[in-house]
Amino acid sequence: MYPLSLFGPVDAVLGSGHPPAIVYVLVVLAVLNVITRAISHRSNVQQASEGADAIEQHPAHIATTLLLILGSFYLGTVELHSGMVLSVLVVGMFITDFFELEARRVEARNDREIGRPNGAIAASVLVVLYAAYISVFFVVAPLWNAVV
């Protein structure tokens, strides 16, 4: 009997293997998201000189965040536990991004120096760490299984 496949050809490419290939895609997306976060922050600092209403998310950052959300939801269809944990972390990062952007707008309205998005940086570091952990768990698995 064949295993259940929700997405057919996508599962054949990204959902096969142990760990599935989507895990490595998510690690790359998480690192790209950190890079686009830095680019977005630089553009926010420049946009602040034009006023609070000019501050917007960078399109590349929006794209990597959206792909990270969709990828983590897809991981939940392949591996339930790690997909749920990563999805919660990624959605938390998305919500943090939203509030950090609003904080930058408030700083611009009050003529304050535009600060770093510390909450979003911390959330994205958690996403990168967990994505890296599930992608290389096979290296740690023998030691982990010996202890647990």
DSSP file (Angstrom, degrees, kcal/mol; ACC not computed):
  #  RESIDUE AA STRUCTURE BP1 BP2  ACC     N-H-->O    O-->H-N    N-H-->O    O-->H-N    TCO  KAPPA ALPHA  PHI   PSI    X-CA   Y-CA   Z-CA
    1    1 A M              0   0    0      0, 0.0     0, 0.0     0, 0.0     0, 0.0   0.000 360.0 360.0 360.0 139.0    0.0    0.0    0.0
    2    2 A Y        -     0   0    0      1,-0.1     3,-0.1     3,-0.0     2,-0.0  -0.569 360.0-105.5 -85.1 146.2    1.3    3.5   -0.9
    3    3 A P        -     0   0    0      0, 0.0     2,-0.2     0, 0.0    -1,-0.1  -0.322  45.8 -89.2 -67.7 155.2    1.6    6.2    1.7
    4    4 A L        -     0   0    0      1,-0.0     2,-0.5     2,-0.0     0, 0.0  -0.441  43.1-167.1 -65.8 131.5   -1.0    9.0    1.7
    5    5 A S        -     0   0    0     -2,-0.2     3,-0.1     1,-0.1    73,-0.1  -0.961  13.3-178.6-126.7 112.9    0.0   11.9   -0.5
    6    6 A L  S    S+     0   0    0     -2,-0.5    -1,-0.1     1,-0.2    72,-0.0   0.837  85.9  30.2 -78.3 -33.6   -1.9   15.1   -0.1
    7    7 A F  S >  S-     0   0    0      1,-0.2     3,-1.9     2,-0.0    -1,-0.2   0.183  86.4-156.2-118.0  16.7    0.0   17.1   -2.8
    8    8 A G  T 3> S+     0   0    0      1,-0.3     4,-1.7     2,-0.2     3,-0.3  -0.209  80.2  21.1  53.1-111.2    1.0   14.4   -5.3
    9    9 A P  H 3> S+     0   0    0      0, 0.0     4,-1.5     0, 0.0    -1,-0.3   0.821 123.8  56.8 -62.1 -31.8    4.1   15.6   -7.3
   10   10 A V  H <>>S+     0   0    0     -3,-1.9     4,-3.1     1,-0.2     5,-0.8   0.919 107.4  48.8 -65.0 -41.7    5.0   18.2   -4.7
   11   11 A D  H  >5S+     0   0    0     -3,-0.3     4,-0.8     1,-0.2     5,-0.3   0.859 106.8  56.8 -64.1 -34.9    5.2   15.4   -2.1
   12   12 A A  H  <5S+     0   0    0     -4,-1.7    -1,-0.2     3,-0.2    -2,-0.2   0.849 119.4  30.2 -65.4 -33.1    7.3   13.3   -4.4
   13   13 A V  H  <5S+     0   0    0     -4,-1.5     8,-0.3    -3,-0.2    -2,-0.2   0.919 136.5  19.9 -91.0 -52.5    9.9   16.1   -4.6
   14   14 A L  H  <5S+     0   0    0     -4,-3.1     8,-2.3    -5,-0.2     9,-0.3   0.714 123.5  49.8 -95.2 -22.9    9.7   17.9   -1.3
   15   15 A G  S  <<S+     0   0    0     -4,-0.8    -3,-0.2    -5,-0.8     2,-0.2   0.460  89.4  93.6 -99.8  -0.7    8.1   15.4    1.0
   16   16 A S      > +     0   0    0     -5,-0.3     5,-1.0    -4,-0.1     6,-0.1  -0.511  66.0  33.9 -93.1 162.3   10.2   12.3    0.3
   17   17 A G  T   5S-     0   0    0      3,-0.2    -3,-0.0    -2,-0.2     4,-0.0  -0.106  93.2 -61.9  88.8 171.6   13.2   11.2    2.2
   18   18 A H  T   5S+     0   0    0      1,-0.4    -1,-0.1     2,-0.1    -2,-0.0  -0.900 132.3  22.7-135.7 107.4   14.2   11.3    5.8
   19   19 A P  T   5S-     0   0    0      0, 0.0    -1,-0.4     0, 0.0     5,-0.1   0.563 110.6-119.9 -74.0 156.8   14.4   14.2    6.6
   20   20 A P  T >>5 -     0   0    0      0, 0.0     3,-1.5     0, 0.0     4,-0.5  -0.259  17.8-115.5 -64.7 154.5   12.1   15.5    3.8
   21   21 A A  H >><S+     0   0    0     -5,-1.0     4,-1.7     1,-0.3     3,-0.7   0.760 109.1  72.8 -63.7 -25.9   13.6   18.0    1.4
   22   22 A I  H 3> S+     0   0    0     -8,-2.3     4,-2.4     1,-0.2    -1,-0.3   0.804  88.0  64.3 -59.9 -28.0   11.2   20.7    2.5
   23   23 A V  H <> S+     0   0    0     -3,-1.5     4,-1.7    -9,-0.3    -1,-0.2   0.906 103.4  45.4 -62.7 -41.8   13.2   21.0    5.7
   24   24 A Y  H <X S+     0   0    0     -3,-0.7     4,-2.0    -4,-0.5    -1,-0.2   0.864 110.9  53.4 -71.0 -35.2   16.3   22.1    3.8
   25   25 A V  H  X S+     0   0    0     -4,-1.7     4,-2.5     1,-0.2    -2,-0.2   0.901 108.4  51.1 -62.4 -40.4   14.2   24.6    1.8
   26   26 A L  H  X S+     0   0    0     -4,-2.4     4,-2.5     2,-0.2    -2,-0.2   0.855 106.5  53.2 -68.1 -35.0   12.9   26.0    5.0
   27   27 A V  H  X S+     0   0    0     -4,-1.7     4,-2.2   104,-0.2    -1,-0.2   0.937 111.3  46.3 -63.7 -44.9   16.4   26.5    6.4
   28   28 A V  H  X S+     0   0    0     -4,-2.0     4,-2.6     1,-0.2    -2,-0.2   0.919 113.4  49.1 -63.1 -43.3   17.3   28.4    3.3
   29   29 A L  H  X S+     0   0    0     -4,-2.5     4,-2.3     1,-0.2    -1,-0.2   0.886 109.5  52.3 -63.9 -38.2   14.1   30.5    3.5
   30   30 A A  H  X S+     0   0    0     -4,-2.5     4,-1.6     2,-0.2    -1,-0.2   0.907 111.7  45.5 -65.5 -41.2   14.7   31.2    7.2
   31   31 A V  H  X S+     0   0    0     -4,-2.2     4,-2.0     2,-0.2    -2,-0.2   0.915 112.8  50.8 -67.7 -42.1   18.2   32.5    6.5
   32   32 A L  H  X S+     0   0    0     -4,-2.6     4,-2.9     1,-0.2     5,-0.2   0.869 106.4  56.3 -61.2 -35.7   17.0   34.5    3.6
   33   33 A N  H  X S+     0   0    0     -4,-2.3     4,-1.6     2,-0.2    -1,-0.2   0.881 106.0  49.8 -64.5 -38.0   14.3   36.0    5.8
   34   34 A V  H  X S+     0   0    0     -4,-1.6     4,-1.6     2,-0.2    -1,-0.2   0.909 112.2  48.3 -65.7 -41.2   17.0   37.2    8.2
   35   35 A I  H  X S+     0   0    0     -4,-2.0     4,-2.0     1,-0.2    -2,-0.2   0.927 112.6  47.1 -65.4 -44.5   18.9   38.8    5.4
   36   36 A T  H  X S+     0   0    0     -4,-2.9     4,-2.7     1,-0.2    25,-0.2   0.785 106.0  60.5 -69.7 -24.4   15.8   40.5    4.0
   37   37 A R  H  X S+     0   0    0     -4,-1.6     4,-2.2    -5,-0.2    -1,-0.2   0.908 105.9  46.9 -65.4 -40.7   14.9   41.6    7.5
   38   38 A A  H  X S+     0   0    0     -4,-1.6     4,-2.1     2,-0.2    -2,-0.2   0.909 113.5  48.1 -66.2 -41.6   18.2   43.6    7.6
   39   39 A I  H  X S+     0   0    0     -4,-2.0     4,-2.1     1,-0.2    -2,-0.2   0.914 111.8  50.2 -64.1 -42.0   17.5   45.0    4.1
   40   40 A S  H  X S+     0   0    0     -4,-2.7     4,-2.2     1,-0.2    -2,-0.2   0.884 108.7  51.9 -63.7 -39.3   14.0   45.9    5.2
   41   41 A H  H  X S+     0   0    0     -4,-2.2     4,-2.2     2,-0.2    -1,-0.2   0.916 108.6  50.6 -65.2 -41.8   15.3   47.7    8.3
   42   42 A R  H  X S+     0   0    0     -4,-2.1     4,-1.7     1,-0.2    -1,-0.2   0.910 112.0  47.1 -61.4 -41.1   17.8   49.7    6.2
   43   43 A S  H  X S+     0   0    0     -4,-2.1     4,-2.6     1,-0.2    -1,-0.2   0.859 109.2  54.9 -70.0 -32.6   15.0   50.8    3.9
   44   44 A N  H  X S+     0   0    0     -4,-2.2     4,-1.7     2,-0.2    -2,-0.2   0.892 105.9  51.8 -64.8 -38.9   12.8   51.6    6.9
   45   45 A V  H  < S+     0   0    0     -4,-2.2     4,-0.5     1,-0.2    -1,-0.2   0.906 113.2  44.8 -63.7 -40.9   15.4   53.9    8.3
   46   46 A Q  H >< S+     0   0    0     -4,-1.7     3,-0.9     1,-0.2     4,-0.3   0.891 112.4  51.7 -68.9 -39.0   15.6   55.7    4.9
   47   47 A Q  H >< S+     0   0    0     -4,-2.6     3,-1.6     1,-0.2     4,-0.4   0.775  95.0  71.8 -69.1 -25.5   11.8   55.9    4.6
   48   48 A A  G >< S+     0   0    0     -4,-1.7     3,-1.0     1,-0.3    -1,-0.2   0.784  87.1  63.8 -62.9 -26.5   11.5   57.4    8.0
   49   49 A S  G <  S+     0   0    0     -3,-0.9    -1,-0.3    -4,-0.5    -2,-0.2   0.740 101.2  52.2 -69.3 -20.7   12.9   60.7    6.7
   50   50 A E  G <  S-     0   0    0     -3,-1.6    -1,-0.2     1,-0.3    -2,-0.2   0.511 125.9 -86.6 -90.5  -6.5    9.9   60.9    4.4
   51   51 A G    X   -     0   0    0     -3,-1.0     3,-1.0    -4,-0.4     4,-0.4  -0.419  41.8 -74.8 119.4 164.1    7.4   60.5    7.3
   52   52 A A  G >  S+     0   0    0      1,-0.3     3,-1.1     2,-0.2    -1,-0.1   0.826 123.8  59.0 -66.3 -33.2    5.8   57.7    9.2
   53   53 A D  G 3  S+     0   0    0      1,-0.2    -1,-0.3    -3,-0.1    -2,-0.1   0.686  97.2  62.3 -72.4 -15.8    3.3   56.8    6.4
   54   54 A A  G <  S+     0   0    0     -3,-1.0     2,-0.5    -7,-0.2    -1,-0.2   0.632  77.9 104.6 -82.3 -13.8    6.2   56.1    4.0
   55   55 A I    <   +     0   0    0     -3,-1.1     2,-0.3    -4,-0.4   -11,-0.1  -0.571  46.6 154.6 -75.7 120.4    7.5   53.2    6.1
   56   56 A E        -     0   0    0     -2,-0.5     2,-0.1   -16,-0.1    -9,-0.1  -0.933  46.9 -91.4-139.4 161.5    6.6   49.9    4.5
   57   57 A Q        -     0   0    0     -2,-0.3   -20,-0.1     1,-0.1   -16,-0.0  -0.467  47.4-107.0 -70.6 146.5    7.9   46.3    4.5
   58   58 A H     >  -     0   0    0    -22,-0.2     4,-2.1    -2,-0.1     3,-0.4  -0.550  23.7-127.6 -71.9 137.8   10.3   45.5    1.8
   59   59 A P  H  > S+     0   0    0      0, 0.0     4,-2.3     0, 0.0     5,-0.1   0.842 109.0  54.8 -58.9 -34.4    8.8   43.3   -0.9
   60   60 A A  H  > S+     0   0    0      2,-0.2     4,-2.4     1,-0.2     5,-0.2   0.882 108.2  49.2 -66.5 -36.4   11.6   40.7   -0.7
   61   61 A H  H  > S+     0   0    0     -3,-0.4     4,-2.2   -25,-0.2     5,-0.2   0.893 110.1  50.7 -69.3 -39.0   10.9   40.4    3.1
   62   62 A I  H  X S+     0   0    0     -4,-2.1     4,-2.5     2,-0.2    -2,-0.2   0.922 111.3  49.6 -61.5 -43.1    7.2   40.0    2.5
   63   63 A A  H  X S+     0   0    0     -4,-2.3     4,-2.6     2,-0.2     5,-0.2   0.927 111.9  45.9 -64.5 -46.1    7.9   37.2   -0.1
   64   64 A T  H  X S+     0   0    0     -4,-2.4     4,-2.1     1,-0.2    -1,-0.2   0.883 113.7  49.8 -67.5 -35.6   10.3   35.3    2.1
   65   65 A T  H  X S+     0   0    0     -4,-2.2     4,-2.3     2,-0.2    -2,-0.2   0.928 112.1  47.4 -66.6 -43.7    7.9   35.5    5.1
   66   66 A L  H  X S+     0   0    0     -4,-2.5     4,-2.5     1,-0.2     5,-0.2   0.919 113.4  47.8 -63.3 -43.6    5.0   34.3    3.0
   67   67 A L  H  X S+     0   0    0     -4,-2.6     4,-2.7     1,-0.2    -1,-0.2   0.865 110.8  52.4 -65.0 -35.5    7.0   31.4    1.6
   68   68 A L  H  X S+     0   0    0     -4,-2.1     4,-2.2    -5,-0.2    -2,-0.2   0.891 110.0  48.3 -66.8 -39.8    8.2   30.5    5.0
   69   69 A I  H  X S+     0   0    0     -4,-2.3     4,-2.1     2,-0.2    -2,-0.2   0.951 115.0  44.2 -64.0 -49.4    4.6   30.4    6.3
   70   70 A L  H  X S+     0   0    0     -4,-2.5     4,-2.3     1,-0.2    -2,-0.2   0.901 114.3  50.5 -63.4 -41.0    3.4   28.3    3.4
   71   71 A G  H  X S+     0   0    0     -4,-2.7     4,-2.3     2,-0.2    -1,-0.2   0.889 110.0  48.9 -65.1 -39.6    6.5   26.0    3.7
   72   72 A S  H  X S+     0   0    0     -4,-2.2     4,-1.3     2,-0.2    15,-0.3   0.875 111.1  50.3 -70.3 -35.0    6.0   25.5    7.4
   73   73 A F  H  X S+     0   0    0     -4,-2.1     4,-0.6     2,-0.2    -2,-0.2   0.900 110.5  50.3 -65.5 -39.3    2.3   24.7    6.8
   74   74 A Y  H >X S+     0   0    0     -4,-2.3     3,-1.5     1,-0.2     4,-1.0   0.904 104.7  57.2 -64.3 -39.8    3.3   22.2    4.1
   75   75 A L  H >X S+     0   0    0     -4,-2.3     4,-3.4     1,-0.3     3,-0.6   0.854  98.5  62.4 -58.2 -33.3    5.9   20.6    6.5
   76   76 A G  H 3< S+     0   0    0     -4,-1.3    -1,-0.3     7,-0.4    -2,-0.2   0.759 101.1  51.6 -63.5 -24.2    2.9   20.0    8.9
   77   77 A T  H << S+     0   0    0     -3,-1.5    -1,-0.2    -4,-0.6    -2,-0.2   0.722 118.2  37.3 -82.3 -21.5    1.4   17.8    6.2
   78   78 A V  H << S+     0   0    0     -4,-1.0     2,-0.5    -3,-0.6    -2,-0.2   0.885 135.3  14.4 -94.2 -49.4    4.6   15.7    5.9
   79   79 A E  S  X S-     0   0    0     -4,-3.4     4,-2.1     1,-0.2    -1,-0.3  -0.937  70.6-162.5-130.4 107.5    5.8   15.6    9.5
   80   80 A L  H  > S+     0   0    0     -2,-0.5     4,-2.4    -3,-0.2     5,-0.2   0.913  82.0  44.7 -60.9 -51.4    3.1   16.7   11.9
   81   81 A H  H  > S+     0   0    0      1,-0.2     4,-2.3     2,-0.2     5,-0.2   0.961 119.1  38.3 -64.2 -54.8    5.1   17.5   15.1
   82   82 A S  H  > S+     0   0    0      1,-0.2     4,-2.4     2,-0.2    -1,-0.2   0.844 116.0  55.0 -67.3 -31.3    8.0   19.4   13.6
   83   83 A G  H  X S+     0   0    0     -4,-2.1     4,-2.2    -8,-0.4    -7,-0.4   0.899 109.3  46.5 -66.1 -40.5    5.6   21.1   11.1
   84   84 A M  H  X S+     0   0    0     -4,-2.4     4,-2.3    -5,-0.2    -2,-0.2   0.925 113.7  47.8 -67.8 -43.8    3.3   22.3   14.0
   85   85 A V  H  X S+     0   0    0     -4,-2.3     4,-2.1    -5,-0.2    -2,-0.2   0.944 115.5  44.4 -63.0 -47.1    6.2   23.6   16.0
   86   86 A L  H  X S+     0   0    0     -4,-2.4     4,-2.7     1,-0.2    -1,-0.2   0.880 111.3  54.5 -66.1 -36.8    7.8   25.4   13.1
   87   87 A S  H  X S+     0   0    0     -4,-2.2     4,-2.8   -15,-0.3     5,-0.3   0.912 108.2  48.9 -62.6 -42.1    4.4   26.8   12.0
   88   88 A V  H  X S+     0   0    0     -4,-2.3     4,-2.2     1,-0.2    -1,-0.2   0.918 113.2  47.4 -63.5 -42.5    3.8   28.3   15.5
   89   89 A L  H  X S+     0   0    0     -4,-2.1     4,-2.0     2,-0.2    -2,-0.2   0.911 114.2  46.5 -64.8 -42.0    7.3   29.9   15.4
   90   90 A V  H  X S+     0   0    0     -4,-2.7     4,-2.4     2,-0.2    -2,-0.2   0.909 112.8  48.1 -69.5 -42.3    6.9   31.3   11.9
   91   91 A V  H  X S+     0   0    0     -4,-2.8     4,-2.4     2,-0.2    -1,-0.2   0.898 111.5  51.9 -65.0 -38.7    3.4   32.7   12.6
   92   92 A G  H  X S+     0   0    0     -4,-2.2     4,-2.2    -5,-0.3    -2,-0.2   0.890 109.3  50.0 -61.5 -39.1    4.7   34.2   15.8
   93   93 A M  H  X S+     0   0    0     -4,-2.0     4,-2.4     2,-0.2    -2,-0.2   0.898 109.4  51.7 -64.8 -40.8    7.5   35.8   13.8
   94   94 A F  H  X S+     0   0    0     -4,-2.4     4,-1.9     2,-0.2    -2,-0.2   0.922 111.0  46.7 -61.9 -45.4    5.0   37.1   11.3
   95   95 A I  H  X S+     0   0    0     -4,-2.4     4,-2.1     1,-0.2    -1,-0.2   0.900 111.6  51.7 -64.5 -40.4    2.9   38.7   14.1
   96   96 A T  H  X S+     0   0    0     -4,-2.2     4,-2.6     1,-0.2    24,-0.2   0.896 106.6  54.4 -62.8 -40.0    6.1   40.2   15.6
   97   97 A D  H  X S+     0   0    0     -4,-2.4     4,-2.3     1,-0.2    -1,-0.2   0.917 106.8  51.9 -57.1 -44.2    7.0   41.7   12.2
   98   98 A F  H  X S+     0   0    0     -4,-1.9     4,-1.8     1,-0.2    -2,-0.2   0.936 113.3  42.5 -59.7 -48.7    3.6   43.4   12.1
   99   99 A F  H  X S+     0   0    0     -4,-2.1     4,-2.0     1,-0.2    -1,-0.2   0.846 112.0  54.2 -70.9 -32.8    4.0   45.0   15.5
  100  100 A E  H  X S+     0   0    0     -4,-2.6     4,-2.1     2,-0.2    -1,-0.2   0.893 106.7  52.1 -66.7 -38.1    7.7   45.9   14.9
  101  101 A L  H  X S+     0   0    0     -4,-2.3     4,-1.8     1,-0.2    -2,-0.2   0.914 109.8  49.0 -63.0 -41.9    6.7   47.7   11.7
  102  102 A E  H  X S+     0   0    0     -4,-1.8     4,-2.1     1,-0.2    -1,-0.2   0.872 108.4  54.2 -64.6 -35.9    4.1   49.7   13.7
  103  103 A A  H  X S+     0   0    0     -4,-2.0     4,-2.4     1,-0.2    -2,-0.2   0.887 106.2  52.0 -64.7 -38.5    6.7   50.5   16.3
  104  104 A R  H  X S+     0   0    0     -4,-2.1     4,-2.0     1,-0.2    -1,-0.2   0.890 108.9  51.0 -64.2 -37.7    9.0   51.9   13.6
  105  105 A R  H  X S+     0   0    0     -4,-1.8     4,-2.3     2,-0.2    -2,-0.2   0.891 109.3  50.0 -66.3 -39.1    6.1   54.1   12.4
  106  106 A V  H  X S+     0   0    0     -4,-2.1     4,-2.1     2,-0.2    -2,-0.2   0.910 109.6  51.5 -64.7 -42.0    5.5   55.4   15.9
  107  107 A E  H  <>S+     0   0    0     -4,-2.4     5,-3.0     1,-0.2    -2,-0.2   0.899 110.8  48.3 -61.6 -39.1    9.2   56.2   16.3
  108  108 A A  H ><5S+     0   0    0     -4,-2.0     3,-1.2     3,-0.2    -2,-0.2   0.896 110.1  51.4 -68.5 -39.0    9.0   58.1   13.0
  109  109 A R  H 3<5S+     0   0    0     -4,-2.3    -1,-0.2     1,-0.2    -2,-0.2   0.866 112.8  45.5 -64.5 -35.3    5.9   60.0   14.1
  110  110 A N  T 3<5S-     0   0    0     -4,-2.1    -1,-0.2    -5,-0.1    -2,-0.2   0.259 113.7-117.0 -93.1  12.6    7.5   61.1   17.4
  111  111 A D  T < 5 +     0   0    0     -3,-1.2     2,-0.2     1,-0.2    -3,-0.2   0.850  65.5 145.6  54.7  39.2   10.8   62.0   15.7
  112  112 A R      < -     0   0    0     -5,-3.0     2,-0.2    -6,-0.2    -1,-0.2  -0.585  59.9 -86.7 -96.7 165.2   12.8   59.4   17.5
  113  113 A E        -     0   0    0     -2,-0.2     2,-0.6     1,-0.1    -1,-0.1  -0.527  48.6-110.4 -69.5 137.3   15.7   57.4   16.2
  114  114 A I        -     0   0    0     -2,-0.2    -1,-0.1   -69,-0.1     2,-0.1  -0.596  40.5-152.3 -74.7 116.1   14.5   54.3   14.3
  115  115 A G        -     0   0    0     -2,-0.6    -8,-0.0     1,-0.1    -1,-0.0  -0.333  21.1 -91.1 -86.2 168.0   15.5   51.3   16.5
  116  116 A R        -     0   0    0      1,-0.1     2,-2.0    -2,-0.1     3,-0.2  -0.471  38.6-111.8 -73.7 149.6   16.2   47.8   15.5
  117  117 A P     >  +     0   0    0      0, 0.0     4,-2.3     0, 0.0     5,-0.2  -0.520  47.6 169.7 -80.4  75.1   13.3   45.3   15.4
  118  118 A N  H  > S+     0   0    0     -2,-2.0     4,-2.4     1,-0.2     5,-0.2   0.856  71.0  50.8 -61.3 -40.1   14.7   43.3   18.4
  119  119 A G  H  > S+     0   0    0     -3,-0.2     4,-2.2     1,-0.2    -1,-0.2   0.913 112.9  45.7 -64.4 -42.3   11.5   41.2   18.9
  120  120 A A  H  > S+     0   0    0    -24,-0.2     4,-2.4     2,-0.2    -2,-0.2   0.848 111.2  53.2 -70.4 -33.6   11.4   40.2   15.2
  121  121 A I  H  X S+     0   0    0     -4,-2.3     4,-2.1     2,-0.2    -2,-0.2   0.933 110.4  47.3 -64.8 -44.9   15.1   39.5   15.2
  122  122 A A  H  X S+     0   0    0     -4,-2.4     4,-1.9     1,-0.2    -2,-0.2   0.910 112.8  49.1 -62.7 -42.1   14.7   37.2   18.2
  123  123 A A  H  X S+     0   0    0     -4,-2.2     4,-1.8     1,-0.2    -1,-0.2   0.901 111.4  48.8 -65.1 -40.4   11.7   35.4   16.6
  124  124 A S  H  X S+     0   0    0     -4,-2.4     4,-2.5     2,-0.2    -1,-0.2   0.843 107.7  55.0 -70.8 -31.5   13.6   34.9   13.4
  125  125 A V  H  X S+     0   0    0     -4,-2.1     4,-2.8     2,-0.2    -1,-0.2   0.908 107.3  50.8 -65.0 -40.7   16.6   33.5   15.2
  126  126 A L  H  X S+     0   0    0     -4,-1.9     4,-2.5     2,-0.2     5,-0.2   0.906 110.4  49.5 -61.3 -40.9   14.3   31.0   16.9
  127  127 A V  H  X S+     0   0    0     -4,-1.8     4,-2.6     2,-0.2     5,-0.2   0.930 112.4  47.0 -63.7 -45.6   12.9   30.0   13.5
  128  128 A V  H  X S+     0   0    0     -4,-2.5     4,-2.5     1,-0.2     5,-0.2   0.926 113.3  49.0 -62.8 -44.4   16.4   29.6   12.0
  129  129 A L  H  X S+     0   0    0     -4,-2.8     4,-2.3     2,-0.2    -2,-0.2   0.920 114.2  44.0 -63.0 -44.5   17.6   27.5   15.0
  130  130 A Y  H  X S+     0   0    0     -4,-2.5     4,-2.6     2,-0.2     5,-0.2   0.908 113.9  50.0 -69.9 -39.8   14.6   25.2   14.9
  131  131 A A  H  X S+     0   0    0     -4,-2.6     4,-1.3    -5,-0.2  -104,-0.2   0.905 113.4  46.8 -63.2 -40.4   14.7   24.8   11.2
  132  132 A A  H  X S+     0   0    0     -4,-2.5     4,-1.5    -5,-0.2    -2,-0.2   0.889 110.8  53.6 -66.8 -38.5   18.4   24.0   11.4
  133  133 A Y  H  < S+     0   0    0     -4,-2.3     4,-0.3     1,-0.2     3,-0.3   0.934 110.7  44.0 -62.2 -47.5   17.8   21.6   14.3
  134  134 A I  H  < S+     0   0    0     -4,-2.6     3,-0.3     1,-0.2    -1,-0.2   0.752 111.6  55.4 -73.1 -20.0   15.2   19.6   12.4
  135  135 A S  H  < S+     0   0    0     -4,-1.3    -1,-0.2    -5,-0.2    -2,-0.2   0.791 118.9  30.5 -81.2 -26.5   17.3   19.5    9.2
  136  136 A V  S >X S+     0   0    0     -4,-1.5     3,-1.5    -3,-0.3     4,-0.9   0.132  83.1 111.9-115.8  20.0   20.4   18.0   11.0
  137  137 A F  H 3>  +     0   0    0     -4,-0.3     4,-2.2     1,-0.3     3,-0.4   0.822  67.6  69.4 -63.0 -29.1   18.6   16.0   13.6
  138  138 A F  H 34 S+     0   0    0      1,-0.2    -1,-0.3     2,-0.2    -2,-0.1   0.769  96.8  54.1 -61.3 -23.3   19.8   12.8   11.9
  139  139 A V  H <4 S+     0   0    0     -3,-1.5     4,-0.3     1,-0.2    -1,-0.2   0.880 117.1  34.9 -74.2 -38.8   23.3   13.7   13.0
  140  140 A V  H  X S+     0   0    0     -4,-0.9     4,-2.7    -3,-0.4     3,-0.4   0.615  94.8  92.3 -89.8 -15.0   22.3   14.0   16.7
  141  141 A A  H  X S+     0   0    0     -4,-2.2     4,-3.1     1,-0.2     5,-0.3   0.846  81.6  52.4 -54.9 -44.4   19.7   11.2   16.6
  142  142 A P  H  > S+     0   0    0      0, 0.0     4,-1.4     0, 0.0    -1,-0.2   0.928 115.4  41.8 -61.3 -42.2   22.0    8.3   17.7
  143  143 A L  H  > S+     0   0    0     -3,-0.4     4,-1.5    -4,-0.3    -2,-0.2   0.914 115.9  49.7 -66.8 -42.5   23.1   10.3   20.8
  144  144 A W  H  X S+     0   0    0     -4,-2.7     4,-2.9     1,-0.2     3,-0.2   0.919 111.2  48.3 -63.0 -44.8   19.7   11.6   21.5
  145  145 A N  H  < S+     0   0    0     -4,-3.1    -1,-0.2     1,-0.2    -2,-0.2   0.792 107.8  56.1 -68.3 -27.9   18.1    8.1   21.3
  146  146 A A  H  < S+     0   0    0     -4,-1.4    -1,-0.2    -5,-0.3    -2,-0.2   0.848 115.1  37.9 -69.8 -33.8   20.8    6.7   23.6
  147  147 A V  H  <        0   0    0     -4,-1.5    -2,-0.2    -3,-0.2    -3,-0.1   0.892 360.0 360.0 -83.9 -42.0   20.0    9.2   26.3
  148  148 A V     <        0   0    0     -4,-2.9    -3,-0.2    -5,-0.2    -2,-0.2   0.451 360.0 360.0 -90.8 360.0   16.2    9.2   25.8
